[in-house]
Amino acid sequence: MRLPVVYLVRHGETEWSKSGQHTSTTEVELTENGVKQAQDLSHFVFENQCQDFIEPKNITQIYVSPRKRAQQTFELINLPEKEKIPVFTEPNLAEWNYGDYEGITTHEIRSTKFAFWDIWRDGCPNGETIQQVATRCDHVTAKIMAYQTDHMENNPNSPGGDVLVVAHAHLLRILACRWLNLPPEHGRYFLIDTAVKIYFIFLSSTFK
């Protein structure tokens, strides 16, 4: 019996991600390099028939952050019969709301506001707490698990049921933690560069 997989993709480079500025609600578009990153990801992973670590045809549901940079990245990913796959713009996939630190780099925060600031420990003034972001991620994982459970129950011997998620660095790191039933602050141990795909095989007791 094949277990479904979820694929996590961070959006391509933007001017703010390039400079290290915290970007949550601000709408910034991909840079020229960010477009190339997304195209390369599509070409070498999702369109590459020589690779053997992903079966794009098994992706049967997609969730995308409402932010423009994530939407642009998704549009540049080519999948077999993409137009037939249900795509959901999921508000809970929006990046961590950085509040007063929106548009500010970590270096600037530590130089002018809080010398020992750590987002995983201290959060952002007038923004979201890490627990609030984790709660949003829990809503997303619940949706995915419900979908994949239904797929496994109704199609136990057929491929499919894989889910593609396109969103943001901090959000995806917390989502990975919550998927693995880890505290959200353990997201500090995951690294997700722009337009990089990571994937997790579902090991949840949902399928035991």
Secondary structure, 3 states (H helix, E strand, C coil): CCCCEEEEEECCCEHHHHHCECCCCCCCCECHHHHHHHHHHHHHHHCCCCCCCCCHHHEEEEEECCCHHHHHHHHCCCCCCHHHCCEEECHHHCCCCCHHHCCCEHHHHHHHCCCCCCHHHHCCCCCCCHHHHHHHHHHHHHHHHHHHHHHHHHCCCCCCCEEEEEECHHHHHHHHHHHCCCCHHHHHHCCCCCCCEEEEECCCHHHC
